[in-house]
Amino acid sequence: MYNIGIGNYKRAIELLDEASEISNRLRDYRQWGESAALRAWTSYLVADFEDSRARFEALYIMAKQVGNSQYQNWGQWGQSHALLRMNRLEEARSALKDVLRRLD
């Protein structure tokens, strides 16, 4: 997070990829989800919106498999941000509607 905060995105990406890989190998899905979400946001911050969307989608899929509704929300909420930047408004709207349904 420090590297994200100071704008050292290259190093943040390296560390988050490593953290995700270790967490996945250990099947620590809570830690994997946090690392995956931060990695997806880092792609967003460097304007790689398609990569960000794909990473948030992967977070959503994994969260659905392990039954983590918080990470499902993060995944779809993050996808909606990237989709908005790519002018894919209906897809963004649909993702946000799913989040709102889960929050109810």
Residue, then its C-alpha position, 0 to 999 in steps of 0.5 A: m500500500y505504501n508504494i501505491g500511496i507514493g505513486n511507485y506503481k511498478r513496485a506495488i504491482e510486483l509486490l501485489d503479484e507476489a502476495s497474490e501468488i503466495s496467498n493463492r498457493l496457501r489457499d488463503y482466500r481472504q489475503w488473496g482477495e485483498s491483494a487481488a483488489l489492490r492489484a486491480w486498483t493499481s491497474y485502474l490508477v495507471a489507466d489500464f482499465e481493461d486489466s483492472r476490469a479483468r482482475f476485478e472480475a477474477l476477484y468476483i469469480m473467486a469470491k463467489q466460489v468461496g462464498n465471500s459476499q464482501y469480495q463479490n461486491w468489491g469485484q463488481w464495484g471495481q468492474s463498474h469503475a473500469l467499465l465506466r472509464m471504457n464507456r461501457l455504461e450498461e455493463a457498469r450499471s448492471a454490475l452496480k445493480d448486483v452490488l446493491r441487491r446484495l447489500d439489501 
